Amino acid sequence: MNSVVVLPAQWVRGGLLPVVFGITQGAATKYRQRGIWTEGRHFKKDPVGRWVYNVEAITAWLGS
């Protein structure tokens, strides 16, 4: 059986947050709304208007 390793891009959609970080989309929404995450650094809207999240910035936030 072959394995495939997939590394996330710098910006990922909310559906990958549970896989990458164990953070639900609901929790991400609360972090955005409460100002815990900063727009432009931790999250932003992509060209079609969906929220995307910065893997590097969230990794640093989790380590703080």
PDBQT receptor file of N, H, CA, C and O in Angstrom, charges set to zero:
ATOM      1  N   MET A   1       0.847  -1.186   0.000  1.00  0.00    +0.000 N 
ATOM      2  CA  MET A   1       0.000   0.000   0.000  1.00  0.00    +0.000 C 
ATOM      3  C   MET A   1       0.885   1.239   0.000  1.00  0.00    +0.000 C 
ATOM      4  O   MET A   1       1.818   1.342   0.796  1.00  0.00    +0.000 OA
ATOM      5  N   ASN A   2       0.594   2.165  -0.882  1.00  0.00    +0.000 N 
ATOM      6  H   ASN A   2      -0.164   2.081  -1.528  1.00  0.00    +0.000 HD
ATOM      7  CA  ASN A   2       1.364   3.406  -0.981  1.00  0.00    +0.000 C 
ATOM      8  C   ASN A   2       0.775   4.474  -0.093  1.00  0.00    +0.000 C 
ATOM      9  O   ASN A   2      -0.438   4.535   0.105  1.00  0.00    +0.000 OA
ATOM     10  N   SER A   3       1.645   5.321   0.445  1.00  0.00    +0.000 N 
ATOM     11  H   SER A   3       2.631   5.271   0.284  1.00  0.00    +0.000 HD
ATOM     12  CA  SER A   3       1.224   6.464   1.245  1.00  0.00    +0.000 C 
ATOM     13  C   SER A   3       1.466   7.734   0.452  1.00  0.00    +0.000 C 
ATOM     14  O   SER A   3       2.396   7.825  -0.349  1.00  0.00    +0.000 OA
ATOM     15  N   VAL A   4       0.621   8.692   0.693  1.00  0.00    +0.000 N 
ATOM     16  H   VAL A   4      -0.134   8.618   1.344  1.00  0.00    +0.000 HD
ATOM     17  CA  VAL A   4       0.791   9.994   0.067  1.00  0.00    +0.000 C 
ATOM     18  C   VAL A   4       0.815  11.028   1.179  1.00  0.00    +0.000 C 
ATOM     19  O   VAL A   4      -0.076  11.056   2.028  1.00  0.00    +0.000 OA
ATOM     20  N   VAL A   5       1.819  11.865   1.173  1.00  0.00    +0.000 N 
ATOM     21  H   VAL A   5       2.543  11.842   0.483  1.00  0.00    +0.000 HD
ATOM     22  CA  VAL A   5       1.921  12.945   2.150  1.00  0.00    +0.000 C 
ATOM     23  C   VAL A   5       1.498  14.228   1.455  1.00  0.00    +0.000 C 
ATOM     24  O   VAL A   5       2.024  14.583   0.400  1.00  0.00    +0.000 OA
ATOM     25  N   VAL A   6       0.548  14.911   2.056  1.00  0.00    +0.000 N 
ATOM     26  H   VAL A   6       0.121  14.623   2.912  1.00  0.00    +0.000 HD
ATOM     27  CA  VAL A   6       0.053  16.160   1.495  1.00  0.00    +0.000 C 
ATOM     28  C   VAL A   6       0.338  17.269   2.496  1.00  0.00    +0.000 C 
ATOM     29  O   VAL A   6      -0.078  17.200   3.652  1.00  0.00    +0.000 OA
ATOM     30  N   LEU A   7       1.043  18.279   2.042  1.00  0.00    +0.000 N 
ATOM     31  H   LEU A   7       1.381  18.335   1.102  1.00  0.00    +0.000 HD
ATOM     32  CA  LEU A   7       1.334  19.431   2.888  1.00  0.00    +0.000 C 
ATOM     33  C   LEU A   7       0.368  20.550   2.526  1.00  0.00    +0.000 C 
ATOM     34  O   LEU A   7       0.164  20.833   1.346  1.00  0.00    +0.000 OA
ATOM     35  N   PRO A   8      -0.228  21.190   3.530  1.00  0.00    +0.000 N 
ATOM     36  CA  PRO A   8      -1.173  22.262   3.214  1.00  0.00    +0.000 C 
ATOM     37  C   PRO A   8      -0.463  23.479   2.639  1.00  0.00    +0.000 C 
ATOM     38  O   PRO A   8       0.722  23.710   2.881  1.00  0.00    +0.000 OA
ATOM     39  N   ALA A   9      -1.211  24.235   1.884  1.00  0.00    +0.000 N 
ATOM     40  H   ALA A   9      -2.174  24.048   1.688  1.00  0.00    +0.000 HD
ATOM     41  CA  ALA A   9      -0.714  25.493   1.342  1.00  0.00    +0.000 C 
ATOM     42  C   ALA A   9      -0.619  26.521   2.467  1.00  0.00    +0.000 C 
ATOM     43  O   ALA A   9      -0.988  26.232   3.605  1.00  0.00    +0.000 OA
ATOM     44  N   GLN A  10      -0.133  27.706   2.155  1.00  0.00    +0.000 N 
ATOM     45  H   GLN A  10       0.166  27.941   1.231  1.00  0.00    +0.000 HD
ATOM     46  CA  GLN A  10      -0.042  28.760   3.166  1.00  0.00    +0.000 C 
ATOM     47  C   GLN A  10      -1.430  29.138   3.675  1.00  0.00    +0.000 C 
ATOM     48  O   GLN A  10      -1.612  29.346   4.875  1.00  0.00    +0.000 OA
ATOM     49  N   TRP A  11      -2.411  29.230   2.775  1.00  0.00    +0.000 N 
ATOM     50  H   TRP A  11      -2.263  29.062   1.800  1.00  0.00    +0.000 HD
ATOM     51  CA  TRP A  11      -3.781  29.582   3.128  1.00  0.00    +0.000 C 
ATOM     52  C   TRP A  11      -4.677  28.391   2.817  1.00  0.00    +0.000 C 
ATOM     53  O   TRP A  11      -4.649  27.867   1.703  1.00  0.00    +0.000 OA
ATOM     54  N   VAL A  12      -5.476  27.958   3.799  1.00  0.00    +0.000 N 
ATOM     55  H   VAL A  12      -5.499  28.384   4.704  1.00  0.00    +0.000 HD
ATOM     56  CA  VAL A  12      -6.364  26.807   3.613  1.00  0.00    +0.000 C 
ATOM     57  C   VAL A  12      -7.788  27.197   3.982  1.00  0.00    +0.000 C 
ATOM     58  O   VAL A  12      -8.008  28.129   4.755  1.00  0.00    +0.000 OA
ATOM     59  N   ARG A  13      -8.753  26.475   3.419  1.00  0.00    +0.000 N 
ATOM     60  H   ARG A  13      -8.575  25.718   2.791  1.00  0.00    +0.000 HD
ATOM     61  CA  ARG A  13     -10.157  26.693   3.770  1.00  0.00    +0.000 C 
ATOM     62  C   ARG A  13     -10.450  26.097   5.135  1.00  0.00    +0.000 C 
ATOM     63  O   ARG A  13      -9.700  25.264   5.646  1.00  0.00    +0.000 OA
ATOM     64  N   GLY A  14     -11.556  26.541   5.713  1.00  0.00    +0.000 N 
ATOM     65  H   GLY A  14     -12.165  27.217   5.299  1.00  0.00    +0.000 HD
ATOM     66  CA  GLY A  14     -11.941  26.116   7.051  1.00  0.00    +0.000 C 
ATOM     67  C   GLY A  14     -12.125  24.622   7.208  1.00  0.00    +0.000 C 
ATOM     68  O   GLY A  14     -11.954  24.099   8.309  1.00  0.00    +0.000 OA
ATOM     69  N   GLY A  15     -12.470  23.917   6.134  1.00  0.00    +0.000 N 
ATOM     70  H   GLY A  15     -12.608  24.343   5.240  1.00  0.00    +0.000 HD
ATOM     71  CA  GLY A  15     -12.657  22.475   6.212  1.00  0.00    +0.000 C 
ATOM     72  C   GLY A  15     -11.394  21.717   6.559  1.00  0.00    +0.000 C 
ATOM     73  O   GLY A  15     -11.467  20.581   7.027  1.00  0.00    +0.000 OA
ATOM     74  N   LEU A  16     -10.230  22.326   6.338  1.00  0.00    +0.000 N 
ATOM     75  H   LEU A  16     -10.171  23.249   5.958  1.00  0.00    +0.000 HD
ATOM     76  CA  LEU A  16      -8.971  21.666   6.693  1.00  0.00    +0.000 C 
ATOM     77  C   LEU A  16      -8.510  21.970   8.113  1.00  0.00    +0.000 C 
ATOM     78  O   LEU A  16      -7.605  21.303   8.613  1.00  0.00    +0.000 OA
ATOM     79  N   LEU A  17      -9.098  22.946   8.767  1.00  0.00    +0.000 N 
ATOM     80  H   LEU A  17      -9.834  23.488   8.361  1.00  0.00    +0.000 HD
ATOM     81  CA  LEU A  17      -8.667  23.285  10.123  1.00  0.00    +0.000 C 
ATOM     82  C   LEU A  17      -8.760  22.113  11.096  1.00  0.00    +0.000 C 
ATOM     83  O   LEU A  17      -7.835  21.922  11.886  1.00  0.00    +0.000 OA
ATOM     84  N   PRO A  18      -9.834  21.316  11.078  1.00  0.00    +0.000 N 
ATOM     85  CA  PRO A  18      -9.875  20.167  11.994  1.00  0.00    +0.000 C 
ATOM     86  C   PRO A  18      -8.772  19.146  11.700  1.00  0.00    +0.000 C 
ATOM     87  O   PRO A  18      -8.235  18.531  12.622  1.00  0.00    +0.000 OA
ATOM     88  N   VAL A  19      -8.438  18.965  10.431  1.00  0.00    +0.000 N 
ATOM     89  H   VAL A  19      -8.874  19.463   9.682  1.00  0.00    +0.000 HD
ATOM     90  CA  VAL A  19      -7.415  17.993  10.044  1.00  0.00    +0.000 C 
ATOM     91  C   VAL A  19      -6.022  18.485  10.423  1.00  0.00    +0.000 C 
ATOM     92  O   VAL A  19      -5.209  17.729  10.954  1.00  0.00    +0.000 OA
ATOM     93  N   VAL A  20      -5.761  19.744  10.147  1.00  0.00    +0.000 N 
ATOM     94  H   VAL A  20      -6.422  20.358   9.715  1.00  0.00    +0.000 HD
ATOM     95  CA  VAL A  20      -4.423  20.297  10.374  1.00  0.00    +0.000 C 
ATOM     96  C   VAL A  20      -4.186  20.648  11.836  1.00  0.00    +0.000 C 
ATOM     97  O   VAL A  20      -3.110  20.387  12.373  1.00  0.00    +0.000 OA
ATOM     98  N   PHE A  21      -5.201  21.246  12.493  1.00  0.00    +0.000 N 
ATOM     99  H   PHE A  21      -6.076  21.458  12.057  1.00  0.00    +0.000 HD
ATOM    100  CA  PHE A  21      -5.011  21.769  13.852  1.00  0.00    +0.000 C 
ATOM    101  C   PHE A  21      -5.915  21.168  14.915  1.00  0.00    +0.000 C 
ATOM    102  O   PHE A  21      -5.646  21.319  16.107  1.00  0.00    +0.000 OA
ATOM    103  N   GLY A  22      -6.985  20.486  14.508  1.00  0.00    +0.000 N 
ATOM    104  H   GLY A  22      -7.204  20.363  13.539  1.00  0.00    +0.000 HD
ATOM    105  CA  GLY A  22      -7.976  20.031  15.482  1.00  0.00    +0.000 C 
ATOM    106  C   GLY A  22      -8.904  21.154  15.914  1.00  0.00    +0.000 C 
ATOM    107  O   GLY A  22      -9.539  21.066  16.965  1.00  0.00    +0.000 OA
ATOM    108  N   ILE A  23      -8.988  22.215  15.108  1.00  0.00    +0.000 N 
ATOM    109  H   ILE A  23      -8.473  22.287  14.255  1.00  0.00    +0.000 HD
ATOM    110  CA  ILE A  23      -9.843  23.364  15.398  1.00  0.00    +0.000 C 
ATOM    111  C   ILE A  23     -11.071  23.276  14.496  1.00  0.00    +0.000 C 
ATOM    112  O   ILE A  23     -10.936  23.189  13.275  1.00  0.00    +0.000 OA
ATOM    113  N   THR A  24     -12.251  23.297  15.075  1.00  0.00    +0.000 N 
ATOM    114  H   THR A  24     -12.360  23.367  16.067  1.00  0.00    +0.000 HD
ATOM    115  CA  THR A  24     -13.472  23.221  14.272  1.00  0.00    +0.000 C 
ATOM    116  C   THR A  24     -13.717  24.548  13.553  1.00  0.00    +0.000 C 
ATOM    117  O   THR A  24     -13.168  25.584  13.926  1.00  0.00    +0.000 OA
ATOM    118  N   GLN A  25     -14.547  24.493  12.519  1.00  0.00    +0.000 N 
ATOM    119  H   GLN A  25     -14.993  23.651  12.215  1.00  0.00    +0.000 HD
ATOM    120  CA  GLN A  25     -14.906  25.726  11.822  1.00  0.00    +0.000 C 
ATOM    121  C   GLN A  25     -15.672  26.662  12.747  1.00  0.00    +0.000 C 
ATOM    122  O   GLN A  25     -15.555  27.882  12.633  1.00  0.00    +0.000 OA
ATOM    123  N   GLY A  26     -16.452  26.102  13.658  1.00  0.00    +0.000 N 
ATOM    124  H   GLY A  26     -16.547  25.111  13.751  1.00  0.00    +0.000 HD
ATOM    125  CA  GLY A  26     -17.171  26.922  14.633  1.00  0.00    +0.000 C 
ATOM    126  C   GLY A  26     -16.220  27.680  15.543  1.00  0.00    +0.000 C 
ATOM    127  O   GLY A  26     -16.435  28.857  15.833  1.00  0.00    +0.000 OA
ATOM    128  N   ALA A  27     -15.169  27.007  15.992  1.00  0.00    +0.000 N 
ATOM    129  H   ALA A  27     -14.994  26.051  15.757  1.00  0.00    +0.000 HD
ATOM    130  CA  ALA A  27     -14.171  27.667  16.837  1.00  0.00    +0.000 C 
ATOM    131  C   ALA A  27     -13.458  28.761  16.050  1.00  0.00    +0.000 C 
ATOM    132  O   ALA A  27     -13.206  29.843  16.579  1.00  0.00    +0.000 OA
ATOM    133  N   ALA A  28     -13.132  28.483  14.788  1.00  0.00    +0.000 N 
ATOM    134  H   ALA A  28     -13.337  27.603  14.359  1.00  0.00    +0.000 HD
ATOM    135  CA  ALA A  28     -12.472  29.487  13.951  1.00  0.00    +0.000 C 
ATOM    136  C   ALA A  28     -13.353  30.725  13.800  1.00  0.00    +0.000 C 
ATOM    137  O   ALA A  28     -12.859  31.852  13.840  1.00  0.00    +0.000 OA
ATOM    138  N   THR A  29     -14.645  30.516  13.628  1.00  0.00    +0.000 N 
ATOM    139  H   THR A  29     -15.047  29.600  13.595  1.00  0.00    +0.000 HD
ATOM    140  CA  THR A  29     -15.582  31.642  13.527  1.00  0.00    +0.000 C 
ATOM    141  C   THR A  29     -15.545  32.478  14.800  1.00  0.00    +0.000 C 
ATOM    142  O   THR A  29     -15.523  33.707  14.731  1.00  0.00    +0.000 OA
ATOM    143  N   LYS A  30     -15.539  31.837  15.944  1.00  0.00    +0.000 N 
ATOM    144  H   LYS A  30     -15.557  30.839  16.000  1.00  0.00    +0.000 HD
ATOM    145  CA  LYS A  30     -15.475  32.566  17.223  1.00  0.00    +0.000 C 
ATOM    146  C   LYS A  30     -14.164  33.331  17.359  1.00  0.00    +0.000 C 
ATOM    147  O   LYS A  30     -14.159  34.472  17.821  1.00  0.00    +0.000 OA
ATOM    148  N   TYR A  31     -13.048  32.712  16.959  1.00  0.00    +0.000 N 
ATOM    149  H   TYR A  31     -13.053  31.785  16.583  1.00  0.00    +0.000 HD
ATOM    150  CA  TYR A  31     -11.760  33.408  17.037  1.00  0.00    +0.000 C 
ATOM    151  C   TYR A  31     -11.764  34.647  16.149  1.00  0.00    +0.000 C 
ATOM    152  O   TYR A  31     -11.209  35.680  16.524  1.00  0.00    +0.000 OA
ATOM    153  N   ARG A  32     -12.385  34.552  14.974  1.00  0.00    +0.000 N 
ATOM    154  H   ARG A  32     -12.835  33.713  14.669  1.00  0.00    +0.000 HD
ATOM    155  CA  ARG A  32     -12.493  35.717  14.076  1.00  0.00    +0.000 C 
ATOM    156  C   ARG A  32     -13.369  36.790  14.697  1.00  0.00    +0.000 C 
ATOM    157  O   ARG A  32     -12.972  37.953  14.781  1.00  0.00    +0.000 OA
ATOM    158  N   GLN A  33     -14.568  36.398  15.136  1.00  0.00    +0.000 N 
ATOM    159  H   GLN A  33     -14.891  35.454  15.067  1.00  0.00    +0.000 HD
ATOM    160  CA  GLN A  33     -15.547  37.359  15.629  1.00  0.00    +0.000 C 
ATOM    161  C   GLN A  33     -15.103  38.040  16.917  1.00  0.00    +0.000 C 
ATOM    162  O   GLN A  33     -15.424  39.208  17.137  1.00  0.00    +0.000 OA
ATOM    163  N   ARG A  34     -14.386  37.343  17.754  1.00  0.00    +0.000 N 
ATOM    164  H   ARG A  34     -14.125  36.394  17.575  1.00  0.00    +0.000 HD
ATOM    165  CA  ARG A  34     -13.943  37.899  19.045  1.00  0.00    +0.000 C 
ATOM    166  C   ARG A  34     -12.618  38.645  18.949  1.00  0.00    +0.000 C 
ATOM    167  O   ARG A  34     -12.135  39.184  19.945  1.00  0.00    +0.000 OA
ATOM    168  N   GLY A  35     -12.030  38.680  17.762  1.00  0.00    +0.000 N 
ATOM    169  H   GLY A  35     -12.423  38.242  16.953  1.00  0.00    +0.000 HD
ATOM    170  CA  GLY A  35     -10.779  39.409  17.582  1.00  0.00    +0.000 C 
ATOM    171  C   GLY A  35      -9.556  38.679  18.086  1.00  0.00    +0.000 C 
ATOM    172  O   GLY A  35      -8.494  39.284  18.232  1.00  0.00    +0.000 OA
ATOM    173  N   ILE A  36      -9.682  37.389  18.355  1.00  0.00    +0.000 N 
ATOM    174  H   ILE A  36     -10.544  36.898  18.236  1.00  0.00    +0.000 HD
ATOM    175  CA  ILE A  36      -8.536  36.607  18.803  1.00  0.00    +0.000 C 
ATOM    176  C   ILE A  36      -7.569  36.401  17.643  1.00  0.00    +0.000 C 
ATOM    177  O   ILE A  36      -6.352  36.437  17.823  1.00  0.00    +0.000 OA
ATOM    178  N   TRP A  37      -8.122  36.185  16.457  1.00  0.00    +0.000 N 
ATOM    179  H   TRP A  37      -9.111  36.156  16.311  1.00  0.00    +0.000 HD
ATOM    180  CA  TRP A  37      -7.323  36.107  15.233  1.00  0.00    +0.000 C 
ATOM    181  C   TRP A  37      -7.485  37.407  14.474  1.00  0.00    +0.000 C 
ATOM    182  O   TRP A  37      -8.563  38.001  14.467  1.00  0.00    +0.000 OA
ATOM    183  N   THR A  38      -6.415  37.847  13.836  1.00  0.00    +0.000 N 
ATOM    184  H   THR A  38      -5.539  37.364  13.842  1.00  0.00    +0.000 HD
ATOM    185  CA  THR A  38      -6.375  39.111  13.119  1.00  0.00    +0.000 C 
ATOM    186  C   THR A  38      -6.606  38.907  11.625  1.00  0.00    +0.000 C 
ATOM    187  O   THR A  38      -5.976  38.055  10.999  1.00  0.00    +0.000 OA
ATOM    188  N   GLU A  39      -7.521  39.703  11.059  1.00  0.00    +0.000 N 
ATOM    189  H   GLU A  39      -8.033  40.396  11.568  1.00  0.00    +0.000 HD
ATOM    190  CA  GLU A  39      -7.767  39.613   9.627  1.00  0.00    +0.000 C 
ATOM    191  C   GLU A  39      -6.526  40.065   8.862  1.00  0.00    +0.000 C 
ATOM    192  O   GLU A  39      -5.908  41.073   9.203  1.00  0.00    +0.000 OA
ATOM    193  N   GLY A  40      -6.174  39.317   7.836  1.00  0.00    +0.000 N 
ATOM    194  H   GLY A  40      -6.677  38.498   7.559  1.00  0.00    +0.000 HD
ATOM    195  CA  GLY A  40      -4.978  39.599   7.057  1.00  0.00    +0.000 C 
ATOM    196  C   GLY A  40      -3.774  38.829   7.544  1.00  0.00    +0.000 C 
ATOM    197  O   GLY A  40      -2.849  38.560   6.778  1.00  0.00    +0.000 OA
ATOM    198  N   ARG A  41      -3.781  38.476   8.806  1.00  0.00    +0.000 N 
ATOM    199  H   ARG A  41      -4.533  38.695   9.428  1.00  0.00    +0.000 HD
ATOM    200  CA  ARG A  41      -2.690  37.663   9.349  1.00  0.00    +0.000 C 
ATOM    201  C   ARG A  41      -3.132  36.225   9.542  1.00  0.00    +0.000 C 
ATOM    202  O   ARG A  41      -2.515  35.314   8.989  1.00  0.00    +0.000 OA
ATOM    203  N   HIS A  42      -4.180  35.999  10.308  1.00  0.00    +0.000 N 
ATOM    204  H   HIS A  42      -4.682  36.739  10.757  1.00  0.00    +0.000 HD
ATOM    205  CA  HIS A  42      -4.672  34.651  10.583  1.00  0.00    +0.000 C 
ATOM    206  C   HIS A  42      -5.739  34.197   9.595  1.00  0.00    +0.000 C 
ATOM    207  O   HIS A  42      -5.864  33.003   9.322  1.00  0.00    +0.000 OA
ATOM    208  N   PHE A  43      -6.497  35.125   9.065  1.00  0.00    +0.000 N 
ATOM    209  H   PHE A  43      -6.396  36.095   9.286  1.00  0.00    +0.000 HD
ATOM    210  CA  PHE A  43      -7.574  34.783   8.139  1.00  0.00    +0.000 C 
ATOM    211  C   PHE A  43      -7.825  35.930   7.168  1.00  0.00    +0.000 C 
ATOM    212  O   PHE A  43      -7.452  37.076   7.418  1.00  0.00    +0.000 OA
ATOM    213  N   LYS A  44      -8.464  35.590   6.059  1.00  0.00    +0.000 N 
ATOM    214  H   LYS A  44      -8.767  34.658   5.856  1.00  0.00    +0.000 HD
ATOM    215  CA  LYS A  44      -8.880  36.583   5.068  1.00  0.00    +0.000 C 
ATOM    216  C   LYS A  44      -9.909  35.923   4.164  1.00  0.00    +0.000 C 
ATOM    217  O   LYS A  44     -10.142  34.718   4.252  1.00  0.00    +0.000 OA
ATOM    218  N   LYS A  45     -10.520  36.715   3.297  1.00  0.00    +0.000 N 
ATOM    219  H   LYS A  45     -10.331  37.694   3.225  1.00  0.00    +0.000 HD
ATOM    220  CA  LYS A  45     -11.429  36.160   2.294  1.00  0.00    +0.000 C 
ATOM    221  C   LYS A  45     -10.643  35.923   1.014  1.00  0.00    +0.000 C 
ATOM    222  O   LYS A  45      -9.818  36.742   0.610  1.00  0.00    +0.000 OA
ATOM    223  N   ASP A  46     -10.916  34.783   0.383  1.00  0.00    +0.000 N 
ATOM    224  H   ASP A  46     -11.586  34.117   0.710  1.00  0.00    +0.000 HD
ATOM    225  CA  ASP A  46     -10.266  34.495  -0.892  1.00  0.00    +0.000 C 
ATOM    226  C   ASP A  46     -10.994  35.245  -2.008  1.00  0.00    +0.000 C 
ATOM    227  O   ASP A  46     -11.995  35.910  -1.739  1.00  0.00    +0.000 OA
ATOM    228  N   PRO A  47     -10.516  35.156  -3.252  1.00  0.00    +0.000 N 
ATOM    229  CA  PRO A  47     -11.142  35.915  -4.343  1.00  0.00    +0.000 C 
ATOM    230  C   PRO A  47     -12.620  35.621  -4.591  1.00  0.00    +0.000 C 
ATOM    231  O   PRO A  47     -13.315  36.434  -5.200  1.00  0.00    +0.000 OA
ATOM    232  N   VAL A  48     -13.107  34.472  -4.130  1.00  0.00    +0.000 N 
ATOM    233  H   VAL A  48     -12.543  33.811  -3.635  1.00  0.00    +0.000 HD
ATOM    234  CA  VAL A  48     -14.532  34.166  -4.304  1.00  0.00    +0.000 C 
ATOM    235  C   VAL A  48     -15.334  34.377  -3.029  1.00  0.00    +0.000 C 
ATOM    236  O   VAL A  48     -16.495  33.974  -2.956  1.00  0.00    +0.000 OA
ATOM    237  N   GLY A  49     -14.729  35.004  -2.021  1.00  0.00    +0.000 N 
ATOM    238  H   GLY A  49     -13.786  35.331  -2.080  1.00  0.00    +0.000 HD
ATOM    239  CA  GLY A  49     -15.451  35.399  -0.824  1.00  0.00    +0.000 C 
ATOM    240  C   GLY A  49     -15.530  34.375   0.296  1.00  0.00    +0.000 C 
ATOM    241  O   GLY A  49     -16.311  34.543   1.233  1.00  0.00    +0.000 OA
ATOM    242  N   ARG A  50     -14.740  33.324   0.213  1.00  0.00    +0.000 N 
ATOM    243  H   ARG A  50     -14.106  33.188  -0.549  1.00  0.00    +0.000 HD
ATOM    244  CA  ARG A  50     -14.728  32.331   1.294  1.00  0.00    +0.000 C 
ATOM    245  C   ARG A  50     -13.580  32.617   2.259  1.00  0.00    +0.000 C 
ATOM    246  O   ARG A  50     -12.522  33.103   1.860  1.00  0.00    +0.000 OA
ATOM    247  N   TRP A  51     -13.805  32.312   3.520  1.00  0.00    +0.000 N 
ATOM    248  H   TRP A  51     -14.665  31.917   3.844  1.00  0.00    +0.000 HD
ATOM    249  CA  TRP A  51     -12.750  32.502   4.511  1.00  0.00    +0.000 C 
ATOM    250  C   TRP A  51     -11.649  31.471   4.299  1.00  0.00    +0.000 C 
ATOM    251  O   TRP A  51     -11.921  30.289   4.086  1.00  0.00    +0.000 OA
ATOM    252  N   VAL A  52     -10.406  31.933   4.360  1.00  0.00    +0.000 N 
ATOM    253  H   VAL A  52     -10.186  32.893   4.533  1.00  0.00    +0.000 HD
ATOM    254  CA  VAL A  52      -9.241  31.055   4.334  1.00  0.00    +0.000 C 
ATOM    255  C   VAL A  52      -8.357  31.427   5.508  1.00  0.00    +0.000 C 
ATOM    256  O   VAL A  52      -8.426  32.541   6.029  1.00  0.00    +0.000 OA
ATOM    257  N   TYR A  53      -7.527  30.480   5.917  1.00  0.00    +0.000 N 
ATOM    258  H   TYR A  53      -7.472  29.576   5.493  1.00  0.00    +0.000 HD
ATOM    259  CA  TYR A  53      -6.752  30.617   7.153  1.00  0.00    +0.000 C 
ATOM    260  C   TYR A  53      -5.280  30.375   6.882  1.00  0.00    +0.000 C 
ATOM    261  O   TYR A  53      -4.916  29.498   6.099  1.00  0.00    +0.000 OA
ATOM    262  N   ASN A  54      -4.434  31.162   7.538  1.00  0.00    +0.000 N 
ATOM    263  H   ASN A  54      -4.730  31.875   8.175  1.00  0.00    +0.000 HD
ATOM    264  CA  ASN A  54      -2.992  31.106   7.345  1.00  0.00    +0.000 C 
ATOM    265  C   ASN A  54      -2.394  30.053   8.287  1.00  0.00    +0.000 C 
ATOM    266  O   ASN A  54      -2.403  30.213   9.508  1.00  0.00    +0.000 OA
ATOM    267  N   VAL A  55      -1.882  28.984   7.696  1.00  0.00    +0.000 N 
ATOM    268  H   VAL A  55      -1.875  28.854   6.705  1.00  0.00    +0.000 HD
ATOM    269  CA  VAL A  55      -1.352  27.865   8.477  1.00  0.00    +0.000 C 
ATOM    270  C   VAL A  55      -0.189  28.314   9.364  1.00  0.00    +0.000 C 
ATOM    271  O   VAL A  55      -0.141  27.962  10.543  1.00  0.00    +0.000 OA
ATOM    272  N   GLU A  56       0.732  29.076   8.818  1.00  0.00    +0.000 N 
ATOM    273  H   GLU A  56       0.693  29.362   7.860  1.00  0.00    +0.000 HD
ATOM    274  CA  GLU A  56       1.914  29.516   9.570  1.00  0.00    +0.000 C 
ATOM    275  C   GLU A  56       1.527  30.398  10.760  1.00  0.00    +0.000 C 
ATOM    276  O   GLU A  56       2.047  30.209  11.860  1.00  0.00    +0.000 OA
ATOM    277  N   ALA A  57       0.626  31.353  10.554  1.00  0.00    +0.000 N 
ATOM    278  H   ALA A  57       0.204  31.506   9.660  1.00  0.00    +0.000 HD
ATOM    279  CA  ALA A  57       0.233  32.261  11.629  1.00  0.00    +0.000 C 
ATOM    280  C   ALA A  57      -0.527  31.517  12.730  1.00  0.00    +0.000 C 
ATOM    281  O   ALA A  57      -0.336  31.805  13.912  1.00  0.00    +0.000 OA
ATOM    282  N   ILE A  58      -1.380  30.569  12.356  1.00  0.00    +0.000 N 
ATOM    283  H   ILE A  58      -1.535  30.335  11.396  1.00  0.00    +0.000 HD
ATOM    284  CA  ILE A  58      -2.119  29.814  13.375  1.00  0.00    +0.000 C 
ATOM    285  C   ILE A  58      -1.192  28.885  14.129  1.00  0.00    +0.000 C 
ATOM    286  O   ILE A  58      -1.359  28.685  15.332  1.00  0.00    +0.000 OA
ATOM    287  N   THR A  59      -0.202  28.308  13.431  1.00  0.00    +0.000 N 
ATOM    288  H   THR A  59      -0.066  28.470  12.453  1.00  0.00    +0.000 HD
ATOM    289  CA  THR A  59       0.790  27.470  14.103  1.00  0.00    +0.000 C 
ATOM    290  C   THR A  59       1.536  28.296  15.150  1.00  0.00    +0.000 C 
ATOM    291  O   THR A  59       1.736  27.830  16.272  1.00  0.00    +0.000 OA
ATOM    292  N   ALA A  60       1.944  29.505  14.801  1.00  0.00    +0.000 N 
ATOM    293  H   ALA A  60       1.781  29.883  13.890  1.00  0.00    +0.000 HD
ATOM    294  CA  ALA A  60       2.648  30.385  15.752  1.00  0.00    +0.000 C 
ATOM    295  C   ALA A  60       1.728  30.751  16.913  1.00  0.00    +0.000 C 
ATOM    296  O   ALA A  60       2.171  30.783  18.061  1.00  0.00    +0.000 OA
ATOM    297  N   TRP A  61       0.454  31.027  16.632  1.00  0.00    +0.000 N 
ATOM    298  H   TRP A  61       0.094  31.001  15.699  1.00  0.00    +0.000 HD
ATOM    299  CA  TRP A  61      -0.509  31.373  17.680  1.00  0.00    +0.000 C 
ATOM    300  C   TRP A  61      -0.680  30.199  18.653  1.00  0.00    +0.000 C 
ATOM    301  O   TRP A  61      -0.729  30.398  19.867  1.00  0.00    +0.000 OA
ATOM    302  N   LEU A  62      -0.767  28.998  18.124  1.00  0.00    +0.000 N 
ATOM    303  H   LEU A  62      -0.727  28.837  17.138  1.00  0.00    +0.000 HD
ATOM    304  CA  LEU A  62      -0.934  27.826  18.990  1.00  0.00    +0.000 C 
ATOM    305  C   LEU A  62       0.291  27.610  19.874  1.00  0.00    +0.000 C 
ATOM    306  O   LEU A  62       0.172  27.112  20.994  1.00  0.00    +0.000 OA
ATOM    307  N   GLY A  63       1.473  27.986  19.369  1.00  0.00    +0.000 N 
ATOM    308  H   GLY A  63       1.569  28.390  18.459  1.00  0.00    +0.000 HD
ATOM    309  CA  GLY A  63       2.693  27.793  20.133  1.00  0.00    +0.000 C 
ATOM    310  C   GLY A  63       2.939  28.865  21.179  1.00  0.00    +0.000 C 
ATOM    311  O   GLY A  63       3.839  28.726  22.007  1.00  0.00    +0.000 OA
ATOM    312  N   SER A  64       2.141  29.945  21.152  1.00  0.00    +0.000 N 
ATOM    313  H   SER A  64       1.410  30.057  20.479  1.00  0.00    +0.000 HD
ATOM    314  CA  SER A  64       2.378  31.039  22.100  1.00  0.00    +0.000 C 
ATOM    315  C   SER A  64       1.776  30.760  23.451  1.00  0.00    +0.000 C 
ATOM    316  O   SER A  64       1.889  31.583  24.359  1.00  0.00    +0.000 OA
TER     317      SER A  64
